[in-house]
Amino acid sequence: MSEFPATGGRDVHTVRFPVATPPAEADVLIVGAGPVGLAAAVELTAHGVRIAVVDRARTATLVRAGAMGHTARTVEHFRRWGLLRRIRDAWTYPPEWNRGTRLVTSLAGHELVPAPGPSFKGAFPGPGGSRPRAQEALRRPQTVLQQVFLDHLAERGASVAGGWELRALHEDGDGVRAELVDVDSGEARTVRAAYLLGTDGGSSTTRRLAGIGREGEHATEKRLRLIVRTGDISERVGAAPHGSNIVVNQKASGFLAAVSTREWRVYAGPYPLAYEPAEAELLDIARAAFGFDPDLELVSATTFYHATRIAESFRRGRILLSGDAAHVRTPGGNLGEGIGDVANLGWKLAAVLAGQAPESLLDSYDEERRPHNQRVAEHALERARRSQSTLAEIRRGGIPEDADRSGEAVRRRAEIGERLRRDHLDAAGVAFDERYDASSVIWYEPDQLGSEPRWRADVYEDDPRPGHRAPDGAIDPYGSTLHDRVGASFALLVLTADRTVEHAFVAEAAARALPFTVIHLTDPGARAVYGTGHVLVRPDQHVAWRAAALPEGGAAAVLDHVLGHGAPDSGLHPVAHITTAGV
């Protein structure tokens, strides 16, 4: 039953992992039942892979959850899995609180940079009018994602078990044996899997056992992500307050975001690494973010860092890493990077397990995702440093108290707002530009890589060239999109009346038992976007090849290349025996 029935809020404060015993065997064992691990399970089950998920915890709680905002690119994957409606329905505070992200002096204070809110009148254009984008960003706590994913996996009979800790790994040429221990009873259990995927967070046991190091900058200071519980604040901020705010005042800074109707996330710091602020100090900062005293209770405080730590490789033999186990960076959209990891890896594991591709295809996971993660991490760290410098500059000039409504205070707030506008950069490139420009399984065009514009965090333009996300668009007047049609298979976009290439691909895919879809696009606009007659799109919605005609070797040569047949060995050989030390 909902905790707050008057608003319809869903009770996903606590997510309980199933009480179960892991199976003796699986195609892929996933260690970690956070959003990325469960997303990997959803992705792999969509490809028919037999998975098992384990996590040392028995529950996940809203007050410890990190991710809230999900980019439009991440939402594309929710939609592809058929789970977007469920995720939308599982909110923990009323969706009408989501009216964009404001820059404010405090929740009850003054707007410095207003957020462009939704237009009720223009939300659903009439016949002949412009249609809204199929993709849109979304705000939901990560516990919502976990609960939706768990429900979906239960319906498919997938094994998820809480309370099991990974203690040791043993690998040979045929698979991995994972030694697990029940954290309460001490019962031991061994699971045999063809592959093991570590999605067990920044302090990943999987990564440590596999002997994979990390590269990047260590933090020199720390910050705290607080969850505070309020009393009834509707008399001060209304019944539908802005759920997402960035606060800038002399005492508090950073996000002030609702996570439920009574709980909010607030940020504190930076602090020296060894400093432990008292609860009273943290609550004082939280009150400054609200701009009044909302009768606060400190529920949790989680440490995070502005730093970049990326695994030296995302694969070692039959052990793979995704999400925070593979890359930790300055907060801001991190979960989306993990979702992108599993979308890239899922179809590749499925193809290898089905015998449609050699194991060398898995090398392309590291080739494609690690450079992308590095690009985004470097941007995030630079953005954080720039924001910290801007905040210091603004504070040196003074920020008027909320109660000060003098002409000078109004002028200064306008000045601050303009300074923040100048500092703001869109993040369209971070969300959508997942270009893979160093991959052994992308059929690049002649001179393509030397002519591409440089990657920019703030700019994205649809690019149909191999290695890029396939441009999406409506393909019928009733809401279907190109990405909907691609689904979980390879897809050949046919934008010409000549069906010779199509027939060759269909025959070759059938001979390999490769899931394959043909999509005829007759709209001249689609031809204008894609620029040629045929485009091969991978299951992760990236272009693998495009051309007007087949190359020498025909469709077989193209599929051989994009499935990794003949790809060079990366040197990532299995480790014969991996075990723990001091666990």
GULUM-980291 format. One record per residue (C-alpha): residue number from 1; residue in three letters; chain; y, z, x. Coordinates in nm, 3 decimals. Example, Ala and Ser with C-alpha at 12.3 -4.5 7.8 and 13.67 -1.06 7.14 Angstrom:
1 ala A -0.450 0.780 1.230
2 ser A -0.106 0.714 1.367
This chain:
1 met A 0.000 0.000 0.000
2 ser A 0.349 -0.078 0.121
3 glu A 0.544 0.209 0.269
4 phe A 0.865 0.082 0.110
5 pro A 0.764 -0.079 -0.221
6 ala A 1.124 -0.112 -0.343
7 thr A 1.183 -0.382 -0.084
8 gly A 0.827 -0.509 -0.060
9 gly A 0.797 -0.431 0.311
10 arg A 0.449 -0.465 0.457
11 asp A 0.288 -0.167 0.627
12 val A 0.193 -0.305 0.968
13 his A 0.314 -0.001 1.157
14 thr A -0.040 0.048 1.287
15 val A -0.292 -0.228 1.352
16 arg A -0.649 -0.103 1.384
17 phe A -0.886 -0.307 1.595
18 pro A -1.237 -0.337 1.450
19 val A -1.489 -0.068 1.541
20 ala A -1.770 -0.284 1.674
21 thr A -2.004 -0.346 1.962
22 pro A -1.929 -0.659 2.165
23 pro A -2.202 -0.925 2.154
24 ala A -2.435 -0.974 2.448
25 glu A -2.321 -1.335 2.491
26 ala A -2.018 -1.552 2.418
27 asp A -1.874 -1.882 2.531
28 val A -1.546 -1.711 2.621
29 leu A -1.485 -1.338 2.653
30 ile A -1.119 -1.250 2.599
31 val A -1.004 -0.922 2.753
32 gly A -0.697 -0.795 2.568
33 ala A -0.623 -0.795 2.193
34 gly A -0.248 -0.827 2.213
35 pro A -0.081 -1.122 2.040
36 val A -0.169 -1.361 2.324
37 gly A -0.535 -1.258 2.338
38 leu A -0.578 -1.286 1.963
39 ala A -0.386 -1.617 1.965
40 ala A -0.631 -1.743 2.226
41 ala A -0.916 -1.642 1.996
42 val A -0.752 -1.829 1.706
43 glu A -0.701 -2.138 1.922
44 leu A -1.054 -2.139 2.058
45 thr A -1.223 -2.079 1.723
46 ala A -1.027 -2.375 1.586
47 his A -1.212 -2.584 1.846
48 gly A -1.551 -2.434 1.755
49 val A -1.576 -2.209 2.061
50 arg A -1.779 -1.889 2.026
51 ile A -1.549 -1.608 2.140
52 ala A -1.551 -1.232 2.175
53 val A -1.240 -1.015 2.216
54 val A -1.232 -0.664 2.360
55 asp A -0.949 -0.420 2.419
56 arg A -0.948 -0.070 2.567
57 ala A -0.713 0.047 2.289
58 arg A -0.828 0.110 1.934
59 thr A -0.489 0.050 1.772
60 ala A -0.158 -0.125 1.827
61 thr A 0.158 0.028 1.684
62 leu A 0.486 -0.116 1.569
63 val A 0.685 0.144 1.762
64 arg A 0.534 0.031 2.093
65 ala A 0.550 -0.342 2.020
66 gly A 0.764 -0.568 2.233
67 ala A 0.810 -0.917 2.092
68 met A 1.018 -0.975 1.779
69 gly A 1.177 -1.319 1.802
70 his A 0.962 -1.633 1.815
71 thr A 1.103 -1.971 1.913
72 ala A 1.070 -2.282 1.705
73 arg A 0.813 -2.413 1.954
74 thr A 0.599 -2.102 1.903
75 val A 0.631 -2.144 1.526
76 glu A 0.492 -2.497 1.566
77 his A 0.169 -2.341 1.688
78 phe A 0.164 -2.090 1.399
79 arg A 0.197 -2.387 1.166
80 arg A -0.075 -2.584 1.350
81 trp A -0.316 -2.292 1.308
82 gly A -0.241 -2.278 0.934
83 leu A -0.108 -1.922 0.966
84 leu A 0.268 -1.966 0.933
85 arg A 0.277 -1.872 0.565
86 arg A 0.078 -1.554 0.628
87 ile A 0.305 -1.455 0.915
88 arg A 0.613 -1.517 0.703
89 asp A 0.470 -1.304 0.423
90 ala A 0.391 -1.009 0.652
91 trp A 0.744 -0.889 0.725
92 thr A 0.824 -0.526 0.793
93 tyr A 1.183 -0.540 0.676
94 pro A 1.336 -0.773 0.417
95 pro A 1.380 -1.127 0.553
96 glu A 1.730 -1.140 0.403
97 trp A 1.834 -0.906 0.686
98 asn A 1.781 -1.201 0.922
99 arg A 2.119 -1.371 0.927
100 gly A 2.137 -1.482 1.287
101 thr A 2.220 -1.276 1.593
102 arg A 2.573 -1.132 1.599
103 leu A 2.762 -1.009 1.902
104 val A 2.926 -0.685 1.788
105 thr A 3.089 -0.369 1.918
106 ser A 2.830 -0.176 1.712
107 leu A 2.629 -0.224 1.395
108 ala A 2.907 -0.069 1.185
109 gly A 3.184 -0.196 1.413
110 his A 3.356 -0.527 1.477
111 glu A 3.212 -0.875 1.517
112 leu A 3.295 -1.025 1.854
113 val A 3.108 -1.351 1.800
114 pro A 2.985 -1.405 1.442
115 ala A 2.640 -1.555 1.392
116 pro A 2.604 -1.872 1.185
117 gly A 2.410 -1.739 0.887
118 pro A 2.186 -1.928 0.646
119 ser A 2.341 -2.132 0.366
120 phe A 2.175 -2.056 0.036
121 lys A 2.331 -2.359 -0.130
122 gly A 2.225 -2.593 0.147
123 ala A 1.879 -2.454 0.214
124 phe A 1.692 -2.708 -0.001
125 pro A 1.876 -3.041 -0.025
126 gly A 1.822 -3.248 -0.337
127 pro A 1.678 -3.601 -0.359
128 gly A 1.844 -3.834 -0.112
129 gly A 1.993 -3.547 0.087
130 ser A 1.909 -3.444 0.440
131 arg A 1.592 -3.244 0.484
132 pro A 1.570 -2.922 0.687
133 arg A 1.381 -2.923 1.015
134 ala A 1.007 -2.861 0.989
135 gln A 1.044 -2.629 1.288
136 glu A 1.241 -2.309 1.275
137 ala A 1.255 -1.987 1.470
138 leu A 1.110 -1.669 1.323
139 arg A 1.155 -1.293 1.360
140 arg A 0.846 -1.080 1.304
141 pro A 0.714 -0.781 1.504
142 gln A 0.415 -0.860 1.722
143 thr A 0.201 -0.620 1.517
144 val A 0.248 -0.863 1.227
145 leu A 0.101 -1.140 1.441
146 gln A -0.187 -0.919 1.549
147 gln A -0.275 -0.825 1.191
148 val A -0.259 -1.185 1.068
149 phe A -0.468 -1.307 1.361
150 leu A -0.725 -1.030 1.310
151 asp A -0.759 -1.113 0.941
152 his A -0.804 -1.482 1.025
153 leu A -1.066 -1.411 1.291
154 ala A -1.257 -1.177 1.058
155 glu A -1.279 -1.457 0.801
156 arg A -1.439 -1.674 1.068
157 gly A -1.685 -1.412 1.182
158 ala A -1.533 -1.384 1.530
159 ser A -1.610 -1.070 1.729
160 val A -1.318 -0.836 1.805
161 ala A -1.389 -0.483 1.930
162 gly A -1.143 -0.207 2.016
163 gly A -1.214 0.084 2.248
164 trp A -1.395 -0.115 2.521
165 glu A -1.265 -0.115 2.877
166 leu A -1.345 -0.377 3.141
167 arg A -1.488 -0.206 3.450
168 ala A -1.646 -0.481 3.661
169 leu A -1.703 -0.856 3.684
170 his A -1.992 -1.049 3.838
171 glu A -1.962 -1.428 3.860
172 asp A -2.208 -1.702 3.948
173 gly A -2.223 -2.074 3.898
174 asp A -2.329 -2.044 3.535
175 gly A -2.098 -1.777 3.402
176 val A -1.951 -1.430 3.418
177 arg A -2.108 -1.091 3.348
178 ala A -1.850 -0.839 3.232
179 glu A -1.937 -0.471 3.248
180 leu A -1.766 -0.282 2.965
181 val A -1.748 0.087 2.883
182 asp A -1.671 0.252 2.549
183 val A -1.363 0.464 2.624
184 asp A -1.480 0.748 2.398
185 ser A -1.857 0.769 2.435
186 gly A -1.897 0.624 2.782
187 glu A -2.159 0.380 2.654
188 ala A -2.202 0.084 2.889
189 arg A -2.231 -0.274 2.767
190 thr A -2.268 -0.604 2.953
191 val A -2.138 -0.929 2.805
192 arg A -2.241 -1.263 2.947
193 ala A -1.989 -1.545 2.899
194 ala A -1.936 -1.892 3.037
195 tyr A -1.569 -1.803 3.099
196 leu A -1.354 -1.492 3.088
197 leu A -0.988 -1.501 2.987
198 gly A -0.765 -1.210 3.087
199 thr A -0.482 -1.147 2.842
200 asp A -0.458 -0.777 2.926
201 gly A -0.091 -0.745 3.015
202 gly A 0.123 -0.709 3.322
203 ser A -0.104 -0.450 3.485
204 ser A -0.406 -0.671 3.411
205 thr A -0.743 -0.530 3.512
206 thr A -0.883 -0.883 3.491
207 arg A -0.634 -1.012 3.747
208 arg A -0.704 -0.722 3.981
209 leu A -1.080 -0.761 3.960
210 ala A -1.051 -1.134 4.022
211 gly A -0.848 -1.064 4.336
212 ile A -0.552 -1.274 4.224
213 gly A -0.223 -1.162 4.374
214 arg A 0.128 -1.207 4.237
215 glu A 0.445 -1.362 4.374
216 gly A 0.809 -1.302 4.288
217 glu A 1.090 -1.051 4.302
218 his A 1.041 -0.679 4.250
219 ala A 1.293 -0.495 4.035
220 thr A 1.546 -0.265 4.196
221 glu A 1.623 -0.079 3.873
222 lys A 1.467 -0.021 3.535
223 arg A 1.561 -0.036 3.170
224 leu A 1.424 0.126 2.857
225 arg A 1.336 -0.028 2.523
226 leu A 1.379 0.242 2.260
227 ile A 1.253 0.262 1.904
228 val A 1.462 0.499 1.695
229 arg A 1.406 0.603 1.334
230 thr A 1.707 0.643 1.107
231 gly A 1.785 0.814 0.784
232 asp A 1.925 0.610 0.494
233 ile A 2.208 0.405 0.650
234 ser A 2.281 0.182 0.351
235 glu A 2.601 0.371 0.263
236 arg A 2.747 0.270 0.601
237 val A 2.608 -0.079 0.658
238 gly A 2.498 -0.195 0.312
239 ala A 2.158 -0.250 0.159
240 ala A 2.096 -0.563 0.370
241 pro A 2.237 -0.499 0.718
242 his A 2.225 -0.759 0.992
243 gly A 1.879 -0.719 1.141
244 ser A 1.960 -0.874 1.479
245 asn A 2.263 -0.779 1.685
246 ile A 2.375 -0.777 2.047
247 val A 2.593 -0.473 2.108
248 val A 2.876 -0.465 2.362
249 asn A 3.068 -0.139 2.398
250 gln A 3.150 0.112 2.669
251 lys A 2.826 0.307 2.626
252 ala A 2.563 0.077 2.471
253 ser A 2.469 -0.283 2.536
254 gly A 2.193 -0.527 2.451
255 phe A 1.989 -0.583 2.138
256 leu A 2.007 -0.361 1.834
257 ala A 1.736 -0.508 1.614
258 ala A 1.553 -0.388 1.306
259 val A 1.176 -0.357 1.337
260 ser A 1.130 -0.200 0.993
261 thr A 1.352 -0.066 0.717
262 arg A 1.388 0.263 0.903
263 glu A 1.319 0.176 1.266
264 trp A 1.538 -0.011 1.511
265 arg A 1.506 -0.127 1.869
266 val A 1.782 -0.023 2.110
267 tyr A 1.819 -0.079 2.485
268 ala A 1.924 0.170 2.751
269 gly A 1.996 0.131 3.120
270 pro A 1.996 0.013 3.388
271 tyr A 1.875 0.324 3.570
272 pro A 1.751 0.387 3.924
273 leu A 1.374 0.341 3.943
274 ala A 1.311 0.714 3.993
275 tyr A 1.554 0.837 3.725
276 glu A 1.416 0.979 3.400
277 pro A 1.690 1.004 3.135
278 ala A 1.667 1.294 2.891
279 glu A 1.606 1.233 2.522
280 ala A 1.958 1.353 2.437
281 glu A 2.106 1.091 2.669
282 leu A 1.901 0.814 2.511
283 leu A 1.992 0.918 2.158
284 asp A 2.359 0.926 2.256
285 ile A 2.334 0.561 2.366
286 ala A 2.152 0.472 2.044
287 arg A 2.423 0.634 1.831
288 ala A 2.683 0.432 2.019
289 ala A 2.491 0.113 1.933
290 phe A 2.501 0.200 1.561
291 gly A 2.866 0.306 1.576
292 phe A 2.799 0.623 1.376
293 asp A 2.542 0.902 1.360
294 pro A 2.249 0.778 1.149
295 asp A 2.042 1.096 1.195
296 leu A 1.828 0.943 1.468
297 glu A 1.480 1.034 1.587
298 leu A 1.352 0.888 1.915
299 val A 1.009 0.742 1.841
300 ser A 0.923 0.568 2.168
301 ala A 1.070 0.461 2.501
302 thr A 0.910 0.178 2.700
303 thr A 1.013 0.082 3.051
304 phe A 1.080 -0.281 3.142
305 tyr A 1.233 -0.461 3.437
306 his A 1.447 -0.760 3.521
307 ala A 1.203 -0.916 3.764
308 thr A 0.969 -1.210 3.813
309 arg A 0.601 -1.161 3.894
310 ile A 0.376 -1.466 3.861
311 ala A 0.009 -1.483 3.951
312 glu A -0.073 -1.689 4.259
313 ser A -0.310 -1.886 4.041
314 phe A -0.393 -1.881 3.671
315 arg A -0.756 -1.961 3.750
316 arg A -1.019 -1.839 3.991
317 gly A -1.353 -1.997 3.919
318 arg A -1.459 -1.897 3.570
319 ile A -1.185 -1.636 3.531
320 leu A -0.853 -1.739 3.378
321 leu A -0.527 -1.558 3.301
322 ser A -0.274 -1.602 3.020
323 gly A 0.038 -1.426 2.895
324 asp A 0.169 -1.124 3.085
325 ala A -0.153 -1.109 3.288
326 ala A -0.041 -1.439 3.442
327 his A 0.337 -1.406 3.440
328 val A 0.584 -1.124 3.383
329 arg A 0.954 -1.199 3.366
330 thr A 1.283 -1.072 3.236
331 pro A 1.245 -1.015 2.859
332 gly A 1.350 -1.280 2.611
333 gly A 1.090 -1.512 2.455
334 asn A 0.801 -1.406 2.681
335 leu A 0.544 -1.408 2.403
336 gly A 0.617 -1.774 2.340
337 glu A 0.518 -1.850 2.698
338 gly A 0.184 -1.678 2.640
339 ile A 0.127 -1.874 2.319
340 gly A 0.203 -2.191 2.514
341 asp A -0.057 -2.088 2.773
342 val A -0.340 -2.056 2.522
343 ala A -0.243 -2.378 2.342
344 asn A -0.269 -2.560 2.675
345 leu A -0.592 -2.391 2.780
346 gly A -0.780 -2.381 2.449
347 trp A -0.865 -2.747 2.407
348 lys A -0.955 -2.775 2.776
349 leu A -1.206 -2.491 2.761
350 ala A -1.350 -2.640 2.443
351 ala A -1.388 -2.984 2.604
352 val A -1.559 -2.839 2.912
353 leu A -1.794 -2.624 2.704
354 ala A -1.885 -2.922 2.485
355 gly A -1.967 -3.136 2.788
356 gln A -1.682 -3.377 2.714
357 ala A -1.497 -3.291 3.035
358 pro A -1.586 -3.162 3.382
359 glu A -1.492 -2.812 3.492
360 ser A -1.217 -2.962 3.709
361 leu A -1.015 -3.017 3.389
362 leu A -0.943 -2.644 3.397
363 asp A -0.751 -2.689 3.723
364 ser A -0.483 -2.869 3.522
365 tyr A -0.411 -2.547 3.331
366 asp A -0.268 -2.393 3.647
367 glu A -0.104 -2.722 3.751
368 glu A 0.081 -2.748 3.421
369 arg A 0.159 -2.395 3.308
370 arg A 0.246 -2.216 3.633
371 pro A 0.537 -2.448 3.730
372 his A 0.667 -2.426 3.375
373 asn A 0.646 -2.046 3.373
374 gln A 0.821 -2.036 3.712
375 arg A 1.109 -2.249 3.582
376 val A 1.158 -2.031 3.277
377 ala A 1.127 -1.708 3.477
378 glu A 1.393 -1.816 3.726
379 his A 1.626 -1.905 3.440
380 ala A 1.564 -1.573 3.263
381 leu A 1.639 -1.371 3.576
382 glu A 1.955 -1.566 3.649
383 arg A 2.068 -1.530 3.287
384 ala A 2.011 -1.153 3.296
385 arg A 2.213 -1.118 3.614
386 arg A 2.494 -1.328 3.470
387 ser A 2.499 -1.118 3.152
388 gln A 2.507 -0.795 3.352
389 ser A 2.800 -0.925 3.555
390 thr A 2.986 -1.030 3.240
391 leu A 2.929 -0.689 3.080
392 ala A 3.065 -0.513 3.388
393 glu A 3.373 -0.739 3.385
394 ile A 3.435 -0.671 3.015
395 arg A 3.395 -0.297 3.056
396 arg A 3.638 -0.292 3.348
397 gly A 3.896 -0.445 3.115
398 gly A 3.817 -0.192 2.846
399 ile A 3.654 -0.219 2.504
400 pro A 3.855 -0.061 2.220
401 glu A 3.694 0.210 2.009
402 asp A 3.578 0.089 1.666
403 ala A 3.838 0.311 1.497
404 asp A 4.120 0.142 1.687
405 arg A 4.263 -0.127 1.458
406 ser A 4.592 -0.177 1.640
407 gly A 4.724 -0.520 1.723
408 glu A 4.634 -0.467 2.090
409 ala A 4.275 -0.376 1.995
410 val A 4.244 -0.686 1.777
411 arg A 4.376 -0.902 2.064
412 arg A 4.137 -0.746 2.316
413 arg A 3.834 -0.793 2.090
414 ala A 3.925 -1.159 2.045
415 glu A 3.952 -1.190 2.422
416 ile A 3.609 -1.031 2.468
417 gly A 3.460 -1.261 2.205
418 glu A 3.596 -1.567 2.382
419 arg A 3.458 -1.444 2.715
420 leu A 3.114 -1.396 2.558
421 arg A 3.127 -1.743 2.403
422 arg A 3.194 -1.896 2.745
423 asp A 2.898 -1.709 2.889
424 his A 2.656 -1.806 2.613
425 leu A 2.412 -2.089 2.672
426 asp A 2.174 -2.234 2.419
427 ala A 1.806 -2.206 2.512
428 ala A 1.674 -2.527 2.358
429 gly A 1.518 -2.633 2.688
430 val A 1.341 -2.299 2.726
431 ala A 1.190 -2.333 2.379
432 phe A 1.091 -2.701 2.378
433 asp A 1.100 -2.857 2.725
434 glu A 0.747 -2.773 2.838
435 arg A 0.732 -3.081 3.057
436 tyr A 0.421 -3.109 3.276
437 asp A 0.533 -3.309 3.576
438 ala A 0.272 -3.215 3.837
439 ser A -0.055 -3.265 3.651
440 ser A -0.366 -3.448 3.765
441 val A -0.461 -3.530 3.404
442 ile A -0.139 -3.689 3.277
443 trp A -0.118 -4.069 3.303
444 tyr A 0.240 -4.097 3.425
445 glu A 0.431 -4.422 3.398
446 pro A 0.545 -4.608 3.712
447 asp A 0.850 -4.438 3.865
448 gln A 0.861 -4.189 3.573
449 leu A 0.877 -3.867 3.770
450 gly A 1.155 -3.991 3.998
451 ser A 1.375 -4.095 3.706
452 glu A 1.347 -3.795 3.472
453 pro A 1.658 -3.580 3.415
454 arg A 1.632 -3.235 3.568
455 trp A 1.502 -2.953 3.351
456 arg A 1.780 -2.754 3.186
457 ala A 1.741 -2.430 2.995
458 asp A 2.021 -2.514 2.752
459 val A 1.941 -2.877 2.671
460 tyr A 1.652 -3.046 2.498
461 glu A 1.619 -3.404 2.385
462 asp A 1.299 -3.556 2.248
463 asp A 1.123 -3.735 2.531
464 pro A 0.812 -3.941 2.451
465 arg A 0.703 -3.995 2.811
466 pro A 0.370 -3.861 2.934
467 gly A 0.372 -3.490 3.013
468 his A 0.632 -3.405 2.747
469 arg A 0.592 -3.247 2.404
470 ala A 0.532 -3.526 2.154
471 pro A 0.846 -3.565 1.938
472 asp A 0.771 -3.443 1.587
473 gly A 0.901 -3.578 1.260
474 ala A 0.830 -3.615 0.890
475 ile A 0.564 -3.875 0.811
476 asp A 0.570 -3.854 0.433
477 pro A 0.831 -3.745 0.177
478 tyr A 0.627 -3.441 0.074
479 gly A 0.658 -3.233 0.389
480 ser A 0.379 -3.347 0.623
481 thr A 0.477 -3.378 0.988
482 leu A 0.331 -3.569 1.278
483 his A 0.213 -3.246 1.440
484 asp A 0.034 -3.155 1.117
485 arg A -0.164 -3.478 1.144
486 val A -0.248 -3.431 1.511
487 gly A -0.418 -3.100 1.430
488 ala A -0.677 -2.981 1.685
489 ser A -0.790 -3.322 1.811
490 phe A -0.669 -3.597 2.038
491 ala A -0.457 -3.839 1.840
492 leu A -0.364 -4.202 1.898
493 leu A -0.029 -4.295 1.748
494 val A -0.035 -4.662 1.652
495 leu A 0.311 -4.812 1.606
496 thr A 0.214 -5.182 1.599
497 ala A 0.018 -5.414 1.374
498 asp A -0.219 -5.502 1.660
499 arg A -0.528 -5.281 1.626
500 thr A -0.712 -5.390 1.942
501 val A -0.619 -5.077 2.140
502 glu A -0.698 -4.854 1.844
503 his A -1.049 -4.996 1.804
504 ala A -1.121 -4.952 2.175
505 phe A -1.014 -4.587 2.171
506 val A -1.207 -4.508 1.852
507 ala A -1.527 -4.653 1.998
508 glu A -1.487 -4.474 2.331
509 ala A -1.405 -4.138 2.166
510 ala A -1.707 -4.171 1.937
511 ala A -1.934 -4.240 2.235
512 arg A -1.812 -3.914 2.391
513 ala A -1.824 -3.714 2.064
514 leu A -1.457 -3.639 2.128
515 pro A -1.256 -3.519 1.825
516 phe A -1.012 -3.805 1.767
517 thr A -0.754 -3.898 1.506
518 val A -0.570 -4.228 1.456
519 ile A -0.222 -4.208 1.304
520 his A -0.045 -4.525 1.192
521 leu A 0.332 -4.490 1.199
522 thr A 0.503 -4.779 1.022
523 asp A 0.853 -4.630 1.017
524 pro A 1.075 -4.828 1.257
525 gly A 1.238 -4.496 1.342
526 ala A 0.911 -4.369 1.489
527 arg A 0.881 -4.682 1.705
528 ala A 1.238 -4.628 1.821
529 val A 1.156 -4.269 1.924
530 tyr A 0.828 -4.348 2.102
531 gly A 0.936 -4.681 2.250
532 thr A 0.598 -4.853 2.262
533 gly A 0.298 -4.951 2.053
534 his A 0.047 -4.679 2.142
535 val A 0.075 -4.311 2.235
536 leu A -0.212 -4.076 2.313
537 val A -0.131 -3.715 2.217
538 arg A -0.338 -3.418 2.333
539 pro A -0.441 -3.133 2.100
540 asp A -0.160 -2.918 2.247
541 gln A 0.091 -3.178 2.120
542 his A 0.174 -3.321 2.463
543 val A 0.179 -3.692 2.540
544 ala A -0.103 -3.788 2.777
545 trp A -0.051 -4.167 2.794
546 arg A 0.156 -4.438 2.628
547 ala A 0.165 -4.814 2.662
548 ala A 0.171 -5.141 2.472
549 ala A -0.173 -5.240 2.605
550 leu A -0.474 -5.087 2.775
551 pro A -0.483 -5.061 3.154
552 glu A -0.754 -5.198 3.376
553 gly A -1.068 -5.007 3.284
554 gly A -0.963 -4.988 2.920
555 ala A -0.978 -4.684 2.694
556 ala A -1.256 -4.536 2.908
557 ala A -1.025 -4.521 3.211
558 val A -0.753 -4.346 3.009
559 leu A -0.988 -4.087 2.859
560 asp A -1.157 -4.030 3.195
561 his A -0.820 -3.953 3.349
562 val A -0.685 -3.722 3.078
563 leu A -1.016 -3.532 3.057
564 gly A -1.026 -3.469 3.430
565 his A -1.315 -3.696 3.533
566 gly A -1.258 -3.763 3.898
567 ala A -0.963 -3.521 3.925
568 pro A -0.931 -3.374 4.276
569 asp A -1.087 -3.034 4.343
570 ser A -0.822 -2.761 4.354
571 gly A -1.025 -2.541 4.585
572 leu A -1.055 -2.269 4.322
573 his A -1.421 -2.189 4.374
574 pro A -1.613 -1.912 4.198
575 val A -1.624 -1.567 4.350
576 ala A -1.987 -1.466 4.392
577 his A -1.938 -1.097 4.318
578 ile A -1.634 -0.913 4.190
579 thr A -1.637 -0.542 4.123
580 thr A -1.400 -0.256 4.079
581 ala A -1.274 -0.005 4.327
582 gly A -1.168 0.338 4.218
583 val A -1.178 0.281 3.842
